[in-house]
Amino acid sequence: MWKDLAPIGRHPGSGGYRRYAWTAADGDCRVWFRAQAEARGLGYEVDRNGNQWAWLGDPLGDDAVVTGSHLDSVPDGGAFDGPLGVVSSFAAFDELRRRGAKFTRPFAITNFGDEEGARFGLACVGSRLAAGQLTVEKAHQLRDGDGITLPQAMEAAGYDPEAIGPDPERLARIGAFVELHVEQGRSLDLTGDPVGIASAIWPHGRWRFDFRGEANHAGTTRLVDRRDPMLTYAETVLAARREAQLTGALATFGKIAVEPNGVNAIPSLVRGWLDSRAADQDTLDAVVTGIERAAREHAERAGIDLDVVRESFTPVVEFQHALRDELGKILTGRGGDDAGRAVPVLGTGAGHDAGILSASVPTAMLFVRNPTGISHSPAEHAAEDDCVAGVIALADVLEGLACS
């Protein structure tokens, strides 16, 4: 499965993946998912928001156990973020069949669409729509860098954009959702554990800073006569680093757009996107407020106009303690070399579909060790034996939740 999926959307120059929502690469990933479902005799369907489902048992039954993740990527992303969870779900199902496990609850594997938000700037679109956390009106207003709207992109890919919207009946039938994911950090590598359990997702969001100055000639305009928004943007980037260090949070300007974007032109507009995350809401509020305050102070001194827009926000997600504790009991009670050894529980600053669904469905997450801690990069990696350990752990969890 991994070898079949690996070439899809891989850029020959960077070695990273460009699997953006509703593009050809995304379509090829969807074809792969459907083929995996049908090869196992699982029922296949696509919900109203474009999320894919592979069912064992009655999809209309109650108290289903669901696992899965996503297949899309950030620009030039790594191979493991998302796909490891989907591949591991199919592999865990194969392992349960090998064991002769008998499912007593409906079971499904899912691929949520547009988790990364690389194309339209909003993460977890598929799960947000299903959970009612993204309105149809706002979804229809989403545009990519070329001005193509989400409805236009969906229609071009053969899906009905008029059907999107909340799916409470479907979510109400799910008794537990477990997502396996490569760790985006080095906590497990430092403890020497191949697999961990998620405790919570830090609150996080994305803010757009628009710095407006005056376009002019770079070769003829005196420095004292310039209203250069790039300088104010640069000061704001440095302020973000200072505020993050002071508060113990994370703050990153990782995307920028410049107009008119000429080598010999002073910009008229610099638009930068801030990603900020923290262990709690008060700290996140403090770091973002500090960054905006610094930006406005620099902008006022330089004669720059500034607008700040919060484009997305996800509050802290505490995974359901009962389900999290159940995973811990299942994995601690296993036989073999790790018998009786407690599985580490760790938080994460990365957002996931499991976090979005947690408001509607009991959710939990498993993490697989990432020895470098690198993610959203072609250097993202997990060793094969750790990936196998993740599959076995997921199979054990699913057996404990869904099988007799």
C-alpha positions in Angstrom: 0.0 0.0 0.0 2.7 2.4 1.0 4.6 1.9 -2.3 1.5 2.3 -4.4 0.6 5.6 -2.6 4.1 7.1 -2.4 4.5 8.4 -6.0 1.1 10.3 -6.1 1.6 14.0 -6.0 5.3 13.9 -5.4 7.2 16.8 -6.9 10.3 15.7 -8.7 12.3 18.8 -7.8 11.6 19.1 -4.1 10.9 15.5 -3.3 7.9 16.7 -1.3 4.2 16.2 -1.9 1.7 18.6 -3.4 -1.6 16.8 -2.8 -3.9 19.8 -2.7 -7.7 19.5 -2.3 -9.7 18.8 -5.4 -6.6 18.6 -7.7 -5.5 15.7 -9.9 -3.2 14.4 -7.2 -6.0 14.5 -4.7 -8.2 12.6 -7.1 -5.5 9.9 -7.6 -5.3 9.5 -3.8 -9.1 9.1 -3.7 -8.9 6.4 -6.4 -6.3 4.7 -4.3 -8.5 4.8 -1.2 -11.5 3.4 -3.0 -9.4 0.6 -4.5 -8.2 -0.4 -1.0 -11.8 -0.5 0.3 -13.1 -2.6 -2.6 -10.1 -5.0 -2.5 -11.2 -5.8 1.1 -14.9 -6.1 0.3 -15.7 -3.0 2.4 -18.7 -0.8 1.5 -17.5 2.4 -0.1 -19.2 5.8 0.0 -18.4 9.5 -0.2 -20.4 11.8 2.1 -21.9 15.1 1.3 -18.7 17.0 2.1 -16.4 14.8 0.0 -15.0 12.7 2.8 -14.4 9.0 1.9 -15.7 6.1 4.0 -15.0 2.3 3.8 -17.5 0.4 5.9 -17.7 -3.0 7.5 -21.2 -3.6 8.7 -24.2 -1.3 8.5 -23.1 2.3 7.9 -26.5 3.3 9.3 -25.9 1.4 12.5 -25.2 3.0 15.8 -22.1 3.1 18.0 -19.6 2.6 15.1 -15.9 2.6 15.6 -14.1 4.7 13.0 -10.4 5.2 12.3 -8.5 7.0 9.6 -6.9 10.4 8.8 -6.2 12.3 5.6 -4.3 12.0 2.3 -3.7 15.7 1.3 -0.5 17.6 2.0 1.0 21.0 2.7 3.2 22.4 0.0 6.1 20.1 -0.4 5.1 18.1 2.6 6.3 14.8 3.9 5.0 11.3 3.1 3.8 10.4 6.6 1.6 13.3 7.8 -1.9 12.0 7.2 -1.2 9.0 4.8 0.4 7.0 7.6 -2.9 7.1 9.5 -4.9 5.9 6.5 -2.5 3.2 5.4 -2.2 2.0 9.0 -6.0 1.8 9.3 -6.2 -0.6 6.3 -3.2 -2.5 7.6 -4.7 -2.8 11.1 -8.0 -4.1 9.6 -5.9 -6.7 7.7 -4.3 -7.7 11.0 -7.6 -8.1 12.7 -8.8 -10.3 9.9 -5.6 -12.4 10.3 -6.4 -12.8 14.0 -9.9 -13.9 13.2 -11.4 -11.0 15.2 -15.2 -10.8 15.1 -16.5 -7.2 14.9 -19.5 -6.6 17.2 -19.9 -2.9 16.2 -20.0 -1.2 12.8 -16.5 -0.3 11.6 -15.2 2.3 9.1 -12.0 3.7 7.7 -12.2 7.3 6.6 -10.2 9.8 4.5 -11.2 13.4 5.5 -10.8 15.9 2.7 -8.7 19.1 2.7 -7.2 18.6 6.2 -4.1 20.7 5.6 -5.9 23.7 4.1 -3.0 24.2 1.7 -5.2 25.3 -1.2 -7.9 27.4 0.4 -6.2 28.5 3.6 -8.5 26.8 6.1 -7.5 23.6 7.7 -9.8 20.6 8.2 -12.5 21.7 5.8 -14.0 18.3 5.4 -14.4 17.6 9.1 -15.3 21.2 9.9 -18.2 21.0 7.4 -19.4 17.7 8.8 -19.3 18.9 12.4 -21.0 22.2 11.5 -18.0 24.3 12.5 -17.8 25.8 9.0 -20.9 27.2 7.4 -21.9 26.6 3.8 -21.8 30.3 3.1 -18.2 30.7 4.4 -17.1 27.5 2.6 -18.5 28.8 -0.7 -16.4 32.0 -0.2 -13.1 30.1 0.1 -10.7 30.8 -2.8 -7.3 29.5 -3.7 -4.4 31.6 -4.9 -5.7 31.6 -8.5 -9.1 32.9 -7.4 -10.9 29.6 -7.9 -13.6 29.1 -5.3 -14.1 25.9 -3.4 -17.4 25.2 -5.2 -15.7 25.6 -8.6 -12.9 23.2 -7.5 -15.3 20.6 -6.2 -17.4 20.8 -9.3 -14.4 20.4 -11.5 -13.4 17.3 -9.6 -16.8 15.8 -10.1 -18.4 16.6 -6.7 -21.6 18.5 -5.9 -20.7 21.7 -4.0 -24.4 22.4 -3.3 -24.6 19.3 -1.2 -22.0 20.3 1.4 -23.0 21.1 5.0 -23.4 19.7 8.5 -23.8 16.0 8.9 -25.0 15.5 12.5 -26.8 12.2 11.7 -23.7 10.6 10.5 -21.6 11.8 13.4 -24.3 10.7 15.9 -23.8 7.2 14.8 -20.1 7.1 15.6 -19.3 5.8 19.1 -15.5 6.4 18.8 -13.0 7.8 16.4 -9.3 6.9 16.7 -6.8 8.7 14.5 -3.2 7.4 14.2 -0.6 10.0 13.2 3.1 10.4 12.9 4.3 12.5 15.9 5.1 16.1 14.9 7.9 16.5 17.5 10.4 14.4 19.3 8.8 13.5 22.6 8.6 9.8 21.8 12.1 9.7 20.5 13.3 11.2 23.8 11.4 8.6 25.9 12.4 5.7 23.6 8.7 4.7 22.9 7.5 3.8 19.4 3.9 4.7 20.2 2.1 7.3 22.4 -1.4 8.5 23.2 -2.5 12.1 22.7 -3.8 14.0 25.7 -4.8 17.3 24.1 -4.3 19.6 21.1 -3.1 23.1 21.9 -5.3 26.0 21.0 -4.2 27.5 17.7 -5.1 29.8 14.9 -4.1 31.7 11.8 -4.1 35.5 11.5 -3.5 37.6 8.3 -1.6 40.8 8.7 -2.0 43.3 5.8 0.6 46.0 5.7 -0.2 48.8 3.2 2.3 51.4 2.2 3.2 53.2 -1.0 4.6 51.6 -4.2 7.6 53.5 -5.6 10.8 53.1 -7.6 13.5 51.3 -5.6 16.3 53.1 -7.5 15.1 56.7 -7.2 13.1 57.0 -3.9 15.1 58.3 -1.0 15.0 56.1 2.1 13.5 58.9 4.2 10.7 59.3 1.6 9.6 55.7 1.6 6.5 54.1 3.1 7.8 50.6 2.8 5.5 47.9 4.4 8.2 45.3 4.1 10.2 46.9 6.9 7.2 46.9 9.2 6.5 43.3 8.3 10.1 42.4 9.1 9.8 44.1 12.5 6.6 42.1 13.1 8.3 38.8 12.3 11.0 39.6 14.8 8.4 40.6 17.4 6.6 37.3 16.9 9.8 35.4 17.8 10.3 37.6 20.9 6.7 37.2 22.1 6.8 33.4 21.6 10.0 33.1 23.6 8.6 35.3 26.4 5.4 33.3 26.7 6.6 29.7 25.9 4.3 29.7 22.9 4.9 29.2 19.2 4.5 31.9 16.6 5.5 31.6 12.9 5.1 33.8 9.8 5.5 31.1 7.2 3.6 32.6 4.2 3.9 36.0 2.6 2.4 37.8 -0.5 3.9 41.0 -1.9 2.5 43.5 -4.3 3.6 44.5 -6.9 6.4 41.9 -6.2 9.0 43.5 -8.3 12.8 43.4 -7.6 13.1 47.1 -8.3 9.8 48.2 -6.7 9.0 49.3 -3.2 6.0 47.2 -2.2 2.6 48.7 -1.8 1.3 45.7 0.1 2.9 43.0 2.2 0.5 40.3 3.4 1.8 37.9 6.0 0.1 35.0 7.7 0.8 34.2 11.4 0.4 30.7 12.8 0.4 30.7 16.6 -0.1 27.9 19.1 0.2 27.6 22.9 -0.5 25.1 25.7 -3.5 27.2 26.9 -5.9 29.9 25.8 -4.5 32.7 28.0 -1.0 32.2 26.7 -2.2 32.1 23.1 -4.1 35.3 23.6 -1.1 37.0 25.2 1.3 36.1 22.4 -1.0 37.2 19.6 -2.0 40.4 21.4 1.7 41.2 21.9 2.5 40.6 18.2 -0.3 42.7 17.0 0.6 45.5 19.5 4.2 45.5 18.2 3.0 45.5 14.6 0.8 48.5 15.1 3.5 50.4 17.0 5.9 49.9 14.1 3.2 50.6 11.5 2.3 53.9 13.1 5.9 55.1 13.3 6.4 54.2 9.6 3.1 55.6 8.2 1.9 52.1 7.3 -1.7 51.1 7.4 -2.4 47.7 9.1 -5.3 45.4 9.1 -5.3 42.1 11.1 -7.9 39.4 10.4 -8.3 36.1 12.2 -8.8 33.6 9.5 -9.2 30.5 11.6 -9.1 29.4 15.2 -9.4 26.1 17.1 -9.7 26.2 20.9 -7.9 23.7 23.1 -9.1 20.1 22.6 -9.0 17.7 25.5 -9.6 14.3 24.1 -12.3 12.4 25.9 -10.7 11.1 29.1 -12.7 7.9 29.2 -11.7 6.9 25.7 -8.1 8.0 26.2 -7.9 6.0 29.4 -9.4 3.0 27.6 -6.7 3.1 25.0 -4.1 3.3 27.8 -5.6 0.2 29.4 -5.7 -1.8 26.2 -2.1 -0.9 25.2 -0.7 -1.4 28.7 -2.5 -4.8 29.1 -1.0 -6.3 26.0 1.4 -9.2 26.0 4.9 -9.4 24.6 8.0 -7.4 25.4 6.0 -4.3 26.4 3.6 -6.1 28.8 2.6 -3.9 31.7 4.5 -0.9 30.4 2.5 2.3 30.4 2.2 4.1 27.1 3.3 7.7 27.3 0.5 10.4 27.0 1.5 13.6 25.3 0.1 16.9 24.0 0.6 18.3 20.6 0.5 21.7 19.0 -0.7 20.4 15.6 -4.3 20.4 14.6 -6.1 17.2 13.4 -9.5 16.1 12.2 -9.8 14.2 15.5 -9.6 17.6 17.2 -12.5 19.0 15.1 -14.6 15.9 15.6 -14.0 15.9 19.4 -16.9 18.3 19.9 -19.3 15.8 18.4 -17.7 12.4 18.8 -15.6 10.7 21.4 -12.1 10.9 19.9 -8.6 9.7 20.6 -5.2 9.7 18.9 -2.2 7.5 18.7 1.2 8.9 17.7 4.1 7.0 16.0 7.6 8.0 16.8 9.4 10.5 14.5 13.1 10.4 15.3 13.9 13.7 13.7 10.9 15.6 14.9 10.6 17.1 11.4 7.2 17.4 9.9 5.6 19.3 6.9 8.8 18.6 5.1 10.2 15.9 2.8 12.6 15.0 5.6 9.6 13.8 7.7 10.2 10.2 8.6 9.2 7.2 10.7 11.1 4.0 10.8 9.4 0.9 9.3 9.5 -1.0 12.6 7.9 1.9 14.4 5.2 2.1 11.7 4.5 -1.6 12.2 4.4 -1.0 16.0 1.8 1.7 15.3 -0.3 -0.7 13.1 -0.2 -3.4 15.9 -1.2 -0.8 18.5 -4.1 0.5 16.4 -5.2 -3.1 15.7 -5.1 -3.8 19.5 -7.2 -0.7 20.2 -9.7 -1.5 17.5 -10.0 -5.0 18.7 -10.6 -3.8 22.2 -13.3 -1.3 21.1 -15.0 -3.0 18.2 -14.6 -6.7 18.5 -15.6 -9.6 20.7 
